Amino acid sequence: MDAASWDQRYQGSELVWKAEPNRFVEEELAGLEPTGRAVDLAAGEGRNAVWLAERGWEVDAVDFSAVALEKAERLAAGRGVRLRTVRADLALWTPPGATYDLALIAYLHLPWAQMRQVLTQAADGLREGGTLLLVGHDAANPERGHGGPQDPRVLYTAEQVADLWRPYADILRAEAVTRPVPGTEGGSRRAVDALVRAVRR
């Protein structure tokens, strides 16, 4: 989907996603001391970026949907925190040097050549000791899980991401994880996600 398609999807006063942070983002980063600047790549409506700002991070929220970023700014204002929103196509975005202490990528799905570029740029944008965290729909999800993109060309595994980051960072965790998602007829099903956490060398 392009920026215009996402703008259309985000139209309306209601949030497309819930206001609370993703469960894995919260679990992995709740204990991380806010040490400076964070960047949320593909921030959408800002639920993870706002949560980080509430914890004391200075957050750049990057997305190519102007509508989503406007909603992120409203969500932040309603919570009494500030975000720096950056409208950019992540396939073309370059971080302003090694300036971040945390880079978050949650549910960004691009063809692997573009995804690899974003992941490399995220690592390049971190200071030594900075944290990288990726959460996304795992390549096994269409067969073993529920929801998410069904196109295998935009899916990846935790190990695939970890292999890309190993020249830059120490890998602390790289695995497939599951989470409940609402079923179409009540109850819940399980989604399979890729989770990678690393520390920049």
N, C-alpha and C positions, 0 to 999 in steps of 0.2 A: 504494500500500500504506500502511496506517496503522501506528501504533506497535506494536500488538499483533501484526500480521503480521510486522513486522521482528523483534520479540522472538522469535517462533516460528522465524523463519529463522536467527537467531543462536544458538538453543539448541544445546547440545552443547559439548564441550571443544575441539574443533578450530576453527580460524579459518575463516570462510567465504572470506575473501580472504587472500592471503599476508601475512606479517608485514613484508615489505620495503615501502618507499614506492612509490607509483606512479612509473613511469619519468619522466613529464613533470614531476611535482612535484620529483623529485630533480634532473633536468637544469636546470630553471629556477631552483631555489632553492639549490642547493649552493654557489654562489658569493656568495650574499647574506649579508652580515655580520649575525649575530644581534644586533639592537639593542635588544631589549626584549620586548614582549608580542606573541604571535601568537594568532589564533583559527582553528580548523579547524571549518568549518560542515558539518554532516552527516558527523561524524568517524567514524561506524561503530565498528569494532573498534580504531581508533586507530593504524593503521599509519603514516599520514602525521604525525599529531600526535606520536607517540613519536619518529619520526625527527627532527622539528623540535626536540623537547626534548633529544635527544641532541646536537644541534648547538649548544645553548645558549639556545634560545628559552624563554621562560616561556609555556606553552601552555594555552589554554582549549579543550577539546574539547567541542563542542556537538552533541547528537543527541537524537532523541526516543525512542530505544530504550534502556531501562534495561539490558537484557541486553548490548547492544553496549558500553555505557559501562563495565560491570563488566569485560568482557573487555579493554577498552582500559586500564583501571587495572591489571589483571594483567599485561598486556604491558609496560606502563611499569615496573612493579615488577620484572619479570624482567630488564629492561634497565638498572635502576638509576637511573631518572629519574622525575620526578613530573609528573602532569597535573592540571589543575583540570577536572573533568568537570561539564558543565552539561546537565541533562536539560530539553529545551525543544523545542517545535514551532517550527521556523524560520519558519513563516508568521506566528507571533505574537511571536517573539523580537525584542528590541530591545537593541542593544549599549549598554554602560554609558558613554555619551559617546564622544568621539573618543580612545579609550584604546589602540588597537592599532597596531602597526607593520607587521603582516602579516595579511592575511585570505586564507585558502585556502578554495576551494569546489571539491571534487572529486567529480564524478559525482552531483550533486544534480539531480533531475529532477522538476519540479512544473509544473502548468499555468502558462502564461506570466504571468498576472496575479500569481500567488503568487511565481513565480521573480523577476519584476521587483522585487517588494517585498524579497525576500531580498538581491538584488544591490544595491539602493539602501541597505539597512541596513548591508551590509558596507562600502560606501564611506563611509557616515556614521560608522562606527565607527573609521575610520583617522585617525591623525594626519597632518599634512602630511609628504609624503615617504614615507609608508607604501606598501607593495606590495600590490596586488590580484592574485590568481592564480586563474583558473577553468580547470578541465579537465572536460569532459563529453562525452557521446555527441553527435555532430553530427547535425543534421537530415538529412544525406545518408546517414547510416549504414545505415538500413534498406534503401536501394536499392543503395548502393555498398560497404557494409561488412558486418560480421558481429557478432552478439550485441547486447546492450543493449536498451533499451526500443524497442518497435516502434510505439508510439502517437505520432503526430506532434505531438499536443497538449502533450507534455512534453519535446520536443526543441527545440533552438535552434542557431543558427549562431554562429560567433565574431564576425561582424560585428554581429549582433543584440545580443550582450552588449556589444561595444565601443561601439556607438551609445548604449547606456544609460549607460555609464560616462564617456563623453566630457565631459559637463558637470562632472564631479568630478575627472577624472584624465587624465593624458597616457598614451595607449595606446602601449606599447612593442612589442607583438606581438599580432596577431589573425589567426588562420588555422586551417584544417583540417589536422590531422596524422594520421598513421596509426601503428598499432602492431600487432604480430603477436598473435594469440590462438589457443589450441589449437583444432584442428578436431575435429569429432565422430568422424572416422575416422582419427585420426593426422594428422601434418603440422600446418600452421598456416594461418590465414586472416588477413585484415587488417581491423581495426576503424578507423572514421573518427571522430576526436574533434575537438571544438572546443577551442582553447586561446587564452586571452586573458590577457595580463599588462599591468598598468598601474601607474602611480605617482600617488598622491593629490596634488593641488595644494593 
